[in-house]
Amino acid sequence: MTTAEEHGTALESVEVVDAELVDDDAPGAGAVVVHDPVAAVLAALDTKAAEILYDNRPDKTKKGYARDWALWAEFHRWLAEQTGVELPLSSVTVGTYVGFVTWLDEVMLAAPTSIERRITGVASEARRKGYEVPKAARAAATQALKPLKLDKARQARGRGKAAAITPADLRQMNTAPRERAVQPDARRRQVHVVPELARLRDRSLHTMRFAVAGRNEEMSEMDDTGVHLVAEGLEVHVPSVKGRPARDVVVAYGENADTCAVRCWIAWQEAKLAAGAAPGGPAFLPVSQWGVLGTERLSPDGCGRAMTRSARYAGMTGRRITGHSGRRGLVTTGRRKGKRPEKLRAQGGWSKNSPVFWEYVDEGEKWEDNATEGIGL
């Protein structure tokens, strides 16, 4: 038996290496893997960066991506039933990604727009978990989706695009009676009277959204301190959301008091402060059905629902009016009135090559220099 003294002598003769042994049953068994401190630090920084980026995401995005990943897991369970082989969720390949698209289309009957978003969600969650997402896999999934997006039957599965609204639509919403008729699905059969504070809030919210081409998240994050009244109208700071850059835009006085974003803003501010709101707080606050003003900012979903609700109560049926309708409406209306595309693009914060923006421009220009006009038909 070796004594402790002999152990010490033996250890003194062995060179200590910062390394680890690979398990016997692993590839390269018996090999010594030397620890790389630089690689370790870089890996730790990458992990920390992923955590920071994830924490900065809106809760709605996190929940959406989590649902996408849950569907990815469900697809793998379905695939295991079909093949008898259970693949790991980390297997993001051309085959699994295209198969995921096909499964969402043929089994889940998802709309092409939903499939497109879920492709992005799965890629994001996979990277966050440390899995590789090859460019070839993403490209193949996008290619597989292209014919689906052109199929009318598949397009009908979705809710469809938000309809653009016009100043006339805004006027209809903002001048609708305060007495709301009983809705067919209402539990209490009584006429609801919209509190004056809520009416003023919605008028300002809708006209401001239209004027700055605001997203739901931007309208929610807007603060009183970012809106300045000047002789010509309003100077508005639209905050950064979801990593998009903030922007500073101007809003001129309107021609009609019911659709003038400046006048509606002033009226809402006066009413809000009179109701006890703290100066310099969130631009838009919740208002209960009894007219009680809330203290927390109106959520992005609340901003979107306000537009949809006002359109419904104003009798604007047959079109899908959402929070995005005002953003789309500024571009289509602006082009019909001859506003320059670069001005409209800057107002709404679209990127120079945004396909969505140019789609809105085309919609606004479709009757300009029409191909069948004035040719002797």
BALOBA-1460 file (C-alpha; in Angstrom, 3 decimals):
// residues 377
<rec num="1" residu="m" x="0.000" y="0.000" z="0.000"/>
<rec num="2" residu="t" x="1.283" y="3.447" z="-0.877"/>
<rec num="3" residu="t" x="1.858" y="5.789" z="2.026"/>
<rec num="4" residu="a" x="0.799" y="9.421" z="2.197"/>
<rec num="5" residu="e" x="4.432" y="10.433" z="1.881"/>
<rec num="6" residu="e" x="4.754" y="8.382" z="-1.326"/>
<rec num="7" residu="h" x="1.586" y="10.050" z="-2.660"/>
<rec num="8" residu="g" x="3.120" y="13.456" z="-2.092"/>
<rec num="9" residu="t" x="6.303" y="12.459" z="-3.907"/>
<rec num="10" residu="a" x="4.328" y="11.125" z="-6.846"/>
<rec num="11" residu="l" x="2.222" y="14.276" z="-7.101"/>
<rec num="12" residu="e" x="5.297" y="16.455" z="-7.070"/>
<rec num="13" residu="s" x="6.529" y="14.668" z="-10.203"/>
<rec num="14" residu="v" x="3.286" y="15.207" z="-12.139"/>
<rec num="15" residu="e" x="2.769" y="18.389" z="-14.190"/>
<rec num="16" residu="v" x="-0.596" y="19.926" z="-13.313"/>
<rec num="17" residu="v" x="-2.614" y="20.675" z="-16.491"/>
<rec num="18" residu="d" x="-5.772" y="22.810" z="-16.529"/>
<rec num="19" residu="a" x="-7.831" y="20.199" z="-18.334"/>
<rec num="20" residu="e" x="-10.633" y="17.723" z="-17.995"/>
<rec num="21" residu="l" x="-10.984" y="14.064" z="-18.969"/>
<rec num="22" residu="v" x="-13.618" y="13.083" z="-21.487"/>
<rec num="23" residu="d" x="-16.089" y="10.383" z="-20.384"/>
<rec num="24" residu="d" x="-15.190" y="6.858" z="-21.440"/>
<rec num="25" residu="d" x="-18.254" y="6.478" z="-23.647"/>
<rec num="26" residu="a" x="-17.928" y="9.873" z="-25.351"/>
<rec num="27" residu="p" x="-16.235" y="10.546" z="-28.692"/>
<rec num="28" residu="g" x="-12.527" y="10.986" z="-28.144"/>
<rec num="29" residu="a" x="-12.587" y="8.927" z="-24.944"/>
<rec num="30" residu="g" x="-9.347" y="9.080" z="-23.044"/>
<rec num="31" residu="a" x="-8.334" y="12.414" z="-24.567"/>
<rec num="32" residu="v" x="-7.441" y="15.376" z="-22.419"/>
<rec num="33" residu="v" x="-9.262" y="18.593" z="-23.334"/>
<rec num="34" residu="v" x="-7.231" y="21.661" z="-22.418"/>
<rec num="35" residu="h" x="-9.246" y="24.485" z="-20.898"/>
<rec num="36" residu="d" x="-9.285" y="27.652" z="-23.020"/>
<rec num="37" residu="p" x="-9.892" y="30.659" z="-20.727"/>
<rec num="38" residu="v" x="-10.492" y="33.027" z="-23.661"/>
<rec num="39" residu="a" x="-13.180" y="30.776" z="-25.109"/>
<rec num="40" residu="a" x="-14.735" y="30.388" z="-21.664"/>
<rec num="41" residu="v" x="-15.000" y="34.157" z="-21.152"/>
<rec num="42" residu="l" x="-16.408" y="34.692" z="-24.648"/>
<rec num="43" residu="a" x="-18.997" y="31.957" z="-24.067"/>
<rec num="44" residu="a" x="-19.989" y="33.519" z="-20.754"/>
<rec num="45" residu="l" x="-20.357" y="36.938" z="-22.382"/>
<rec num="46" residu="d" x="-22.482" y="35.446" z="-25.157"/>
<rec num="47" residu="t" x="-24.734" y="33.797" z="-22.591"/>
<rec num="48" residu="k" x="-25.079" y="37.033" z="-20.626"/>
<rec num="49" residu="a" x="-25.810" y="39.021" z="-23.793"/>
<rec num="50" residu="a" x="-28.552" y="36.580" z="-24.739"/>
<rec num="51" residu="e" x="-30.109" y="37.001" z="-21.291"/>
<rec num="52" residu="i" x="-30.009" y="40.801" z="-21.541"/>
<rec num="53" residu="l" x="-31.564" y="40.811" z="-25.015"/>
<rec num="54" residu="y" x="-34.258" y="38.427" z="-23.860"/>
<rec num="55" residu="d" x="-35.049" y="40.512" z="-20.765"/>
<rec num="56" residu="n" x="-35.412" y="43.633" z="-22.944"/>
<rec num="57" residu="r" x="-38.080" y="42.049" z="-25.098"/>
<rec num="58" residu="p" x="-41.710" y="43.053" z="-24.514"/>
<rec num="59" residu="d" x="-43.696" y="40.503" z="-22.513"/>
<rec num="60" residu="k" x="-46.039" y="39.993" z="-25.451"/>
<rec num="61" residu="t" x="-43.118" y="38.994" z="-27.680"/>
<rec num="62" residu="k" x="-41.748" y="36.630" z="-25.042"/>
<rec num="63" residu="k" x="-45.121" y="34.909" z="-24.691"/>
<rec num="64" residu="g" x="-45.508" y="34.663" z="-28.452"/>
<rec num="65" residu="y" x="-42.077" y="33.093" z="-28.931"/>
<rec num="66" residu="a" x="-42.750" y="30.714" z="-26.037"/>
<rec num="67" residu="r" x="-45.929" y="29.545" z="-27.819"/>
<rec num="68" residu="d" x="-43.916" y="29.105" z="-31.027"/>
<rec num="69" residu="w" x="-41.408" y="26.916" z="-29.198"/>
<rec num="70" residu="a" x="-44.231" y="24.883" z="-27.654"/>
<rec num="71" residu="l" x="-45.527" y="24.235" z="-31.182"/>
<rec num="72" residu="w" x="-42.024" y="23.228" z="-32.249"/>
<rec num="73" residu="a" x="-42.058" y="20.641" z="-29.441"/>
<rec num="74" residu="e" x="-45.535" y="19.474" z="-30.476"/>
<rec num="75" residu="f" x="-44.315" y="19.066" z="-34.061"/>
<rec num="76" residu="h" x="-41.434" y="16.881" z="-32.817"/>
<rec num="77" residu="r" x="-43.864" y="14.686" z="-30.871"/>
<rec num="78" residu="w" x="-46.006" y="14.316" z="-33.996"/>
<rec num="79" residu="l" x="-42.912" y="13.533" z="-36.048"/>
<rec num="80" residu="a" x="-41.878" y="10.848" z="-33.546"/>
<rec num="81" residu="e" x="-45.282" y="9.197" z="-33.917"/>
<rec num="82" residu="q" x="-44.891" y="9.164" z="-37.701"/>
<rec num="83" residu="t" x="-41.297" y="7.904" z="-37.829"/>
<rec num="84" residu="g" x="-40.803" y="6.064" z="-34.575"/>
<rec num="85" residu="v" x="-37.740" y="8.199" z="-33.877"/>
<rec num="86" residu="e" x="-37.743" y="11.095" z="-31.419"/>
<rec num="87" residu="l" x="-35.459" y="13.902" z="-32.548"/>
<rec num="88" residu="p" x="-34.033" y="16.428" z="-30.078"/>
<rec num="89" residu="l" x="-35.523" y="19.923" z="-30.169"/>
<rec num="90" residu="s" x="-32.062" y="21.221" z="-31.018"/>
<rec num="91" residu="s" x="-32.259" y="19.561" z="-34.441"/>
<rec num="92" residu="v" x="-32.924" y="22.694" z="-36.490"/>
<rec num="93" residu="t" x="-32.122" y="21.544" z="-40.011"/>
<rec num="94" residu="v" x="-33.403" y="22.101" z="-43.524"/>
<rec num="95" residu="g" x="-35.529" y="18.984" z="-43.197"/>
<rec num="96" residu="t" x="-37.042" y="19.728" z="-39.781"/>
<rec num="97" residu="y" x="-37.688" y="23.387" z="-40.586"/>
<rec num="98" residu="v" x="-39.431" y="22.645" z="-43.893"/>
<rec num="99" residu="g" x="-41.302" y="19.831" z="-42.184"/>
<rec num="100" residu="f" x="-42.417" y="22.285" z="-39.485"/>
<rec num="101" residu="v" x="-43.801" y="24.638" z="-42.149"/>
<rec num="102" residu="t" x="-45.659" y="21.767" z="-43.836"/>
<rec num="103" residu="w" x="-47.044" y="20.528" z="-40.494"/>
<rec num="104" residu="l" x="-48.311" y="23.984" z="-39.545"/>
<rec num="105" residu="d" x="-49.964" y="24.283" z="-42.961"/>
<rec num="106" residu="e" x="-51.459" y="20.828" z="-43.440"/>
<rec num="107" residu="v" x="-52.056" y="19.610" z="-39.881"/>
<rec num="108" residu="m" x="-52.590" y="22.802" z="-37.879"/>
<rec num="109" residu="l" x="-54.183" y="24.715" z="-40.806"/>
<rec num="110" residu="a" x="-52.320" y="27.864" z="-39.802"/>
<rec num="111" residu="a" x="-52.437" y="31.024" z="-41.883"/>
<rec num="112" residu="p" x="-49.264" y="31.811" z="-43.895"/>
<rec num="113" residu="t" x="-48.674" y="34.974" z="-41.878"/>
<rec num="114" residu="s" x="-48.812" y="32.947" z="-38.653"/>
<rec num="115" residu="i" x="-46.395" y="30.381" z="-40.057"/>
<rec num="116" residu="e" x="-43.979" y="33.127" z="-41.036"/>
<rec num="117" residu="r" x="-43.999" y="34.557" z="-37.541"/>
<rec num="118" residu="r" x="-43.583" y="31.135" z="-35.937"/>
<rec num="119" residu="i" x="-40.502" y="30.473" z="-38.069"/>
<rec num="120" residu="t" x="-38.960" y="33.590" z="-36.577"/>
<rec num="121" residu="g" x="-40.066" y="32.678" z="-33.059"/>
<rec num="122" residu="v" x="-38.557" y="29.198" z="-33.196"/>
<rec num="123" residu="a" x="-35.257" y="30.548" z="-34.546"/>
<rec num="124" residu="s" x="-35.087" y="33.128" z="-31.785"/>
<rec num="125" residu="e" x="-35.846" y="30.651" z="-29.011"/>
<rec num="126" residu="a" x="-33.423" y="28.081" z="-30.437"/>
<rec num="127" residu="r" x="-30.578" y="30.599" z="-30.432"/>
<rec num="128" residu="r" x="-31.455" y="31.686" z="-26.912"/>
<rec num="129" residu="k" x="-31.146" y="28.081" z="-25.783"/>
<rec num="130" residu="g" x="-27.737" y="27.799" z="-27.432"/>
<rec num="131" residu="y" x="-28.817" y="25.763" z="-30.476"/>
<rec num="132" residu="e" x="-27.473" y="26.467" z="-33.935"/>
<rec num="133" residu="v" x="-29.908" y="27.753" z="-36.567"/>
<rec num="134" residu="p" x="-28.244" y="27.331" z="-39.978"/>
<rec num="135" residu="k" x="-28.944" y="30.002" z="-42.577"/>
<rec num="136" residu="a" x="-29.772" y="27.265" z="-45.051"/>
<rec num="137" residu="a" x="-32.576" y="26.028" z="-42.788"/>
<rec num="138" residu="r" x="-34.128" y="29.500" z="-42.487"/>
<rec num="139" residu="a" x="-33.830" y="30.039" z="-46.243"/>
<rec num="140" residu="a" x="-35.452" y="26.676" z="-46.992"/>
<rec num="141" residu="a" x="-38.362" y="27.384" z="-44.641"/>
<rec num="142" residu="t" x="-38.925" y="30.770" z="-46.257"/>
<rec num="143" residu="q" x="-38.827" y="29.177" z="-49.712"/>
<rec num="144" residu="a" x="-41.355" y="26.528" z="-48.651"/>
<rec num="145" residu="l" x="-43.654" y="29.259" z="-47.360"/>
<rec num="146" residu="k" x="-43.697" y="31.342" z="-50.551"/>
<rec num="147" residu="p" x="-46.327" y="29.354" z="-52.506"/>
<rec num="148" residu="l" x="-48.503" y="29.138" z="-49.402"/>
<rec num="149" residu="k" x="-48.608" y="32.935" z="-49.102"/>
<rec num="150" residu="l" x="-49.972" y="33.171" z="-52.654"/>
<rec num="151" residu="d" x="-52.801" y="30.713" z="-52.062"/>
<rec num="152" residu="k" x="-56.117" y="32.514" z="-51.504"/>
<rec num="153" residu="a" x="-57.672" y="29.680" z="-49.534"/>
<rec num="154" residu="r" x="-54.760" y="29.718" z="-47.128"/>
<rec num="155" residu="q" x="-54.831" y="33.495" z="-46.886"/>
<rec num="156" residu="a" x="-58.455" y="33.273" z="-45.764"/>
<rec num="157" residu="r" x="-57.383" y="31.324" z="-42.671"/>
<rec num="158" residu="g" x="-55.952" y="34.468" z="-41.138"/>
<rec num="159" residu="r" x="-57.721" y="37.543" z="-39.840"/>
<rec num="160" residu="g" x="-56.492" y="39.563" z="-42.799"/>
<rec num="161" residu="k" x="-54.694" y="42.875" z="-42.889"/>
<rec num="162" residu="a" x="-55.881" y="45.866" z="-40.928"/>
<rec num="163" residu="a" x="-57.885" y="48.283" z="-43.054"/>
<rec num="164" residu="a" x="-56.590" y="51.814" z="-43.515"/>
<rec num="165" residu="i" x="-58.734" y="54.539" z="-41.990"/>
<rec num="166" residu="t" x="-59.255" y="58.048" z="-43.317"/>
<rec num="167" residu="p" x="-59.895" y="61.418" z="-41.655"/>
<rec num="168" residu="a" x="-63.577" y="60.847" z="-42.413"/>
<rec num="169" residu="d" x="-63.413" y="57.586" z="-40.449"/>
<rec num="170" residu="l" x="-61.748" y="59.385" z="-37.555"/>
<rec num="171" residu="r" x="-64.490" y="62.001" z="-37.572"/>
<rec num="172" residu="q" x="-67.151" y="59.274" z="-37.504"/>
<rec num="173" residu="m" x="-65.493" y="57.597" z="-34.521"/>
<rec num="174" residu="n" x="-64.854" y="60.825" z="-32.642"/>
<rec num="175" residu="t" x="-68.388" y="62.164" z="-33.060"/>
<rec num="176" residu="a" x="-70.267" y="58.941" z="-32.323"/>
<rec num="177" residu="p" x="-72.920" y="59.244" z="-29.572"/>
<rec num="178" residu="r" x="-71.734" y="58.611" z="-26.029"/>
<rec num="179" residu="e" x="-74.629" y="56.201" z="-25.497"/>
<rec num="180" residu="r" x="-73.435" y="52.795" z="-26.685"/>
<rec num="181" residu="a" x="-76.067" y="50.369" z="-27.843"/>
<rec num="182" residu="v" x="-76.239" y="46.996" z="-26.119"/>
<rec num="183" residu="q" x="-73.963" y="44.499" z="-27.859"/>
<rec num="184" residu="p" x="-75.435" y="41.099" z="-28.835"/>
<rec num="185" residu="d" x="-73.032" y="39.237" z="-26.533"/>
<rec num="186" residu="a" x="-73.431" y="41.584" z="-23.555"/>
<rec num="187" residu="r" x="-74.401" y="39.979" z="-20.240"/>
<rec num="188" residu="r" x="-76.151" y="43.070" z="-18.921"/>
<rec num="189" residu="r" x="-78.912" y="44.391" z="-21.155"/>
<rec num="190" residu="q" x="-78.470" y="48.078" z="-20.554"/>
<rec num="191" residu="v" x="-77.267" y="51.068" z="-22.512"/>
<rec num="192" residu="h" x="-73.731" y="52.085" z="-21.591"/>
<rec num="193" residu="v" x="-72.802" y="55.753" z="-21.514"/>
<rec num="194" residu="v" x="-69.129" y="56.390" z="-22.242"/>
<rec num="195" residu="p" x="-67.579" y="58.648" z="-19.574"/>
<rec num="196" residu="e" x="-66.526" y="62.032" z="-20.910"/>
<rec num="197" residu="l" x="-62.965" y="61.420" z="-19.734"/>
<rec num="198" residu="a" x="-62.771" y="58.198" z="-21.742"/>
<rec num="199" residu="r" x="-64.248" y="59.919" z="-24.787"/>
<rec num="200" residu="l" x="-61.635" y="62.679" z="-24.664"/>
<rec num="201" residu="r" x="-58.863" y="60.121" z="-24.143"/>
<rec num="202" residu="d" x="-59.935" y="58.087" z="-27.173"/>
<rec num="203" residu="r" x="-60.288" y="61.162" z="-29.398"/>
<rec num="204" residu="s" x="-56.743" y="62.204" z="-28.556"/>
<rec num="205" residu="l" x="-55.361" y="58.689" z="-28.826"/>
<rec num="206" residu="h" x="-56.864" y="58.069" z="-32.277"/>
<rec num="207" residu="t" x="-55.924" y="61.413" z="-33.808"/>
<rec num="208" residu="m" x="-52.403" y="61.349" z="-32.353"/>
<rec num="209" residu="r" x="-51.879" y="57.794" z="-33.602"/>
<rec num="210" residu="f" x="-52.966" y="58.788" z="-37.089"/>
<rec num="211" residu="a" x="-50.815" y="61.934" z="-37.079"/>
<rec num="212" residu="v" x="-47.576" y="60.217" z="-36.019"/>
<rec num="213" residu="a" x="-48.359" y="56.817" z="-37.640"/>
<rec num="214" residu="g" x="-47.938" y="55.318" z="-34.179"/>
<rec num="215" residu="r" x="-47.704" y="51.665" z="-33.269"/>
<rec num="216" residu="n" x="-49.596" y="50.356" z="-30.233"/>
<rec num="217" residu="e" x="-46.366" y="50.055" z="-28.245"/>
<rec num="218" residu="e" x="-45.306" y="53.597" z="-29.168"/>
<rec num="219" residu="m" x="-48.627" y="55.094" z="-28.120"/>
<rec num="220" residu="s" x="-48.440" y="53.209" z="-24.822"/>
<rec num="221" residu="e" x="-44.887" y="54.380" z="-24.069"/>
<rec num="222" residu="m" x="-45.476" y="58.011" z="-25.039"/>
<rec num="223" residu="d" x="-45.126" y="60.533" z="-22.200"/>
<rec num="224" residu="d" x="-46.510" y="64.028" z="-21.633"/>
<rec num="225" residu="t" x="-42.946" y="65.353" z="-21.515"/>
<rec num="226" residu="g" x="-42.439" y="64.161" z="-25.084"/>
<rec num="227" residu="v" x="-45.272" y="66.307" z="-26.492"/>
<rec num="228" residu="h" x="-44.681" y="70.064" z="-26.754"/>
<rec num="229" residu="l" x="-47.261" y="72.621" z="-27.852"/>
<rec num="230" residu="v" x="-45.823" y="75.266" z="-30.216"/>
<rec num="231" residu="a" x="-47.408" y="77.943" z="-32.384"/>
<rec num="232" residu="e" x="-47.634" y="75.658" z="-35.422"/>
<rec num="233" residu="g" x="-48.956" y="72.586" z="-33.570"/>
<rec num="234" residu="l" x="-47.197" y="69.817" z="-31.663"/>
<rec num="235" residu="e" x="-43.619" y="68.610" z="-31.524"/>
<rec num="236" residu="v" x="-43.817" y="64.938" z="-30.612"/>
<rec num="237" residu="h" x="-41.111" y="62.568" z="-29.417"/>
<rec num="238" residu="v" x="-42.117" y="59.033" z="-30.363"/>
<rec num="239" residu="p" x="-40.193" y="56.677" z="-28.037"/>
<rec num="240" residu="s" x="-38.104" y="53.694" z="-29.012"/>
<rec num="241" residu="v" x="-39.861" y="50.324" z="-28.785"/>
<rec num="242" residu="k" x="-38.701" y="46.800" z="-29.648"/>
<rec num="243" residu="g" x="-35.270" y="48.084" z="-30.577"/>
<rec num="244" residu="r" x="-36.563" y="50.525" z="-33.177"/>
<rec num="245" residu="p" x="-35.035" y="54.004" z="-33.040"/>
<rec num="246" residu="a" x="-37.012" y="56.840" z="-31.480"/>
<rec num="247" residu="r" x="-38.121" y="59.657" z="-33.757"/>
<rec num="248" residu="d" x="-39.104" y="63.307" z="-33.410"/>
<rec num="249" residu="v" x="-41.965" y="64.465" z="-35.618"/>
<rec num="250" residu="v" x="-44.248" y="67.479" z="-35.906"/>
<rec num="251" residu="v" x="-48.057" y="67.565" z="-36.079"/>
<rec num="252" residu="a" x="-49.810" y="70.584" z="-37.564"/>
<rec num="253" residu="y" x="-53.225" y="71.920" z="-36.571"/>
<rec num="254" residu="g" x="-55.986" y="70.128" z="-38.440"/>
<rec num="255" residu="e" x="-58.793" y="71.576" z="-40.522"/>
<rec num="256" residu="n" x="-61.555" y="70.010" z="-38.424"/>
<rec num="257" residu="a" x="-61.775" y="70.238" z="-34.625"/>
<rec num="258" residu="d" x="-63.014" y="66.632" z="-34.372"/>
<rec num="259" residu="t" x="-59.957" y="65.230" z="-36.152"/>
<rec num="260" residu="c" x="-57.322" y="67.778" z="-35.146"/>
<rec num="261" residu="a" x="-54.670" y="65.984" z="-33.121"/>
<rec num="262" residu="v" x="-53.528" y="69.271" z="-31.557"/>
<rec num="263" residu="r" x="-56.952" y="70.356" z="-30.263"/>
<rec num="264" residu="c" x="-57.823" y="66.822" z="-29.121"/>
<rec num="265" residu="w" x="-54.519" y="66.600" z="-27.233"/>
<rec num="266" residu="i" x="-55.105" y="69.908" z="-25.453"/>
<rec num="267" residu="a" x="-58.627" y="68.887" z="-24.430"/>
<rec num="268" residu="w" x="-57.439" y="65.531" z="-23.111"/>
<rec num="269" residu="q" x="-54.571" y="67.094" z="-21.162"/>
<rec num="270" residu="e" x="-56.852" y="69.582" z="-19.469"/>
<rec num="271" residu="a" x="-59.355" y="66.871" z="-18.527"/>
<rec num="272" residu="k" x="-56.638" y="64.480" z="-17.360"/>
<rec num="273" residu="l" x="-55.003" y="67.025" z="-15.054"/>
<rec num="274" residu="a" x="-58.397" y="68.063" z="-13.698"/>
<rec num="275" residu="a" x="-59.053" y="64.396" z="-12.865"/>
<rec num="276" residu="g" x="-55.904" y="64.278" z="-10.737"/>
<rec num="277" residu="a" x="-53.243" y="62.929" z="-13.106"/>
<rec num="278" residu="a" x="-49.665" y="63.805" z="-12.189"/>
<rec num="279" residu="p" x="-48.049" y="66.230" z="-14.652"/>
<rec num="280" residu="g" x="-45.357" y="64.752" z="-16.855"/>
<rec num="281" residu="g" x="-46.596" y="61.176" z="-16.618"/>
<rec num="282" residu="p" x="-47.771" y="58.743" z="-19.312"/>
<rec num="283" residu="a" x="-49.539" y="60.381" z="-22.231"/>
<rec num="284" residu="f" x="-52.484" y="57.981" z="-22.182"/>
<rec num="285" residu="l" x="-54.030" y="56.440" z="-19.073"/>
<rec num="286" residu="p" x="-56.818" y="53.881" z="-18.523"/>
<rec num="287" residu="v" x="-60.316" y="55.137" z="-17.703"/>
<rec num="288" residu="s" x="-62.821" y="52.815" z="-16.039"/>
<rec num="289" residu="q" x="-66.447" y="52.469" z="-17.142"/>
<rec num="290" residu="w" x="-67.368" y="54.755" z="-14.251"/>
<rec num="291" residu="g" x="-64.989" y="57.469" z="-15.434"/>
<rec num="292" residu="v" x="-62.236" y="56.809" z="-12.875"/>
<rec num="293" residu="l" x="-58.763" y="57.673" z="-14.170"/>
<rec num="294" residu="g" x="-56.041" y="55.061" z="-13.707"/>
<rec num="295" residu="t" x="-52.454" y="55.779" z="-12.701"/>
<rec num="296" residu="e" x="-50.535" y="53.282" z="-14.860"/>
<rec num="297" residu="r" x="-50.010" y="53.893" z="-18.561"/>
<rec num="298" residu="l" x="-52.494" y="52.392" z="-21.010"/>
<rec num="299" residu="s" x="-51.110" y="49.071" z="-22.260"/>
<rec num="300" residu="p" x="-50.275" y="48.443" z="-25.939"/>
<rec num="301" residu="d" x="-53.239" y="46.062" z="-26.182"/>
<rec num="302" residu="g" x="-55.434" y="48.707" z="-24.558"/>
<rec num="303" residu="c" x="-54.370" y="51.252" z="-27.177"/>
<rec num="304" residu="g" x="-55.271" y="48.833" z="-29.960"/>
<rec num="305" residu="r" x="-58.600" y="47.803" z="-28.444"/>
<rec num="306" residu="a" x="-59.621" y="51.446" z="-28.061"/>
<rec num="307" residu="m" x="-59.439" y="51.926" z="-31.829"/>
<rec num="308" residu="t" x="-61.344" y="48.716" z="-32.588"/>
<rec num="309" residu="r" x="-63.994" y="49.502" z="-29.972"/>
<rec num="310" residu="s" x="-64.549" y="53.055" z="-31.215"/>
<rec num="311" residu="a" x="-64.931" y="51.859" z="-34.803"/>
<rec num="312" residu="r" x="-67.466" y="49.221" z="-33.776"/>
<rec num="313" residu="y" x="-69.552" y="51.650" z="-31.756"/>
<rec num="314" residu="a" x="-69.450" y="54.115" z="-34.663"/>
<rec num="315" residu="g" x="-71.039" y="51.498" z="-36.918"/>
<rec num="316" residu="m" x="-67.929" y="50.915" z="-39.030"/>
<rec num="317" residu="t" x="-68.520" y="47.245" z="-39.791"/>
<rec num="318" residu="g" x="-67.278" y="45.172" z="-42.685"/>
<rec num="319" residu="r" x="-63.657" y="46.273" z="-42.292"/>
<rec num="320" residu="r" x="-61.012" y="45.085" z="-39.868"/>
<rec num="321" residu="i" x="-60.151" y="48.216" z="-37.888"/>
<rec num="322" residu="t" x="-57.256" y="47.755" z="-35.460"/>
<rec num="323" residu="g" x="-54.558" y="49.867" z="-33.868"/>
<rec num="324" residu="h" x="-52.549" y="49.492" z="-37.079"/>
<rec num="325" residu="s" x="-55.302" y="51.101" z="-39.166"/>
<rec num="326" residu="g" x="-54.207" y="54.632" z="-38.290"/>
<rec num="327" residu="r" x="-50.597" y="53.910" z="-39.175"/>
<rec num="328" residu="r" x="-51.609" y="52.545" z="-42.551"/>
<rec num="329" residu="g" x="-54.155" y="55.298" z="-43.069"/>
<rec num="330" residu="l" x="-51.634" y="58.141" z="-42.783"/>
<rec num="331" residu="v" x="-49.640" y="56.771" z="-45.728"/>
<rec num="332" residu="t" x="-52.579" y="56.008" z="-48.017"/>
<rec num="333" residu="t" x="-54.293" y="59.319" z="-47.272"/>
<rec num="334" residu="g" x="-51.038" y="61.246" z="-47.488"/>
<rec num="335" residu="r" x="-50.201" y="59.883" z="-50.928"/>
<rec num="336" residu="r" x="-53.678" y="60.684" z="-52.229"/>
<rec num="337" residu="k" x="-53.064" y="64.254" z="-51.096"/>
<rec num="338" residu="g" x="-49.658" y="64.400" z="-52.765"/>
<rec num="339" residu="k" x="-47.430" y="64.079" z="-49.690"/>
<rec num="340" residu="r" x="-43.900" y="62.950" z="-50.512"/>
<rec num="341" residu="p" x="-43.091" y="59.316" z="-49.632"/>
<rec num="342" residu="e" x="-39.904" y="60.283" z="-47.775"/>
<rec num="343" residu="k" x="-41.908" y="62.625" z="-45.526"/>
<rec num="344" residu="l" x="-44.456" y="59.919" z="-44.741"/>
<rec num="345" residu="r" x="-41.733" y="57.330" z="-44.187"/>
<rec num="346" residu="a" x="-39.923" y="59.549" z="-41.692"/>
<rec num="347" residu="q" x="-43.172" y="60.368" z="-39.866"/>
<rec num="348" residu="g" x="-43.870" y="56.697" z="-39.196"/>
<rec num="349" residu="g" x="-40.298" y="55.529" z="-38.725"/>
<rec num="350" residu="w" x="-40.250" y="52.981" z="-41.545"/>
<rec num="351" residu="s" x="-36.899" y="51.819" z="-42.902"/>
<rec num="352" residu="k" x="-35.934" y="52.991" z="-46.381"/>
<rec num="353" residu="n" x="-36.567" y="49.610" z="-48.000"/>
<rec num="354" residu="s" x="-39.563" y="48.557" z="-45.911"/>
<rec num="355" residu="p" x="-41.822" y="46.450" z="-48.173"/>
<rec num="356" residu="v" x="-44.801" y="47.190" z="-45.931"/>
<rec num="357" residu="f" x="-44.368" y="50.940" z="-46.319"/>
<rec num="358" residu="w" x="-44.133" y="50.767" z="-50.106"/>
<rec num="359" residu="e" x="-47.201" y="48.527" z="-50.160"/>
<rec num="360" residu="y" x="-49.096" y="51.319" z="-48.391"/>
<rec num="361" residu="v" x="-47.709" y="53.864" z="-50.855"/>
<rec num="362" residu="d" x="-48.925" y="51.760" z="-53.794"/>
<rec num="363" residu="e" x="-52.343" y="51.522" z="-52.182"/>
<rec num="364" residu="g" x="-52.528" y="55.300" z="-51.872"/>
<rec num="365" residu="e" x="-51.396" y="55.808" z="-55.472"/>
<rec num="366" residu="k" x="-53.531" y="53.186" z="-57.207"/>
<rec num="367" residu="w" x="-55.887" y="55.778" z="-58.743"/>
<rec num="368" residu="e" x="-53.101" y="58.213" z="-59.626"/>
<rec num="369" residu="d" x="-52.411" y="58.281" z="-63.391"/>
<rec num="370" residu="n" x="-54.627" y="55.211" z="-63.727"/>
<rec num="371" residu="a" x="-53.756" y="53.032" z="-66.711"/>
<rec num="372" residu="t" x="-57.314" y="53.139" z="-68.081"/>
<rec num="373" residu="e" x="-57.972" y="56.830" z="-67.490"/>
<rec num="374" residu="g" x="-58.100" y="59.254" z="-70.414"/>
<rec num="375" residu="i" x="-57.085" y="56.761" z="-73.094"/>
<rec num="376" residu="g" x="-60.317" y="56.948" z="-75.072"/>
<rec num="377" residu="l" x="-62.221" y="54.065" z="-73.522"/>
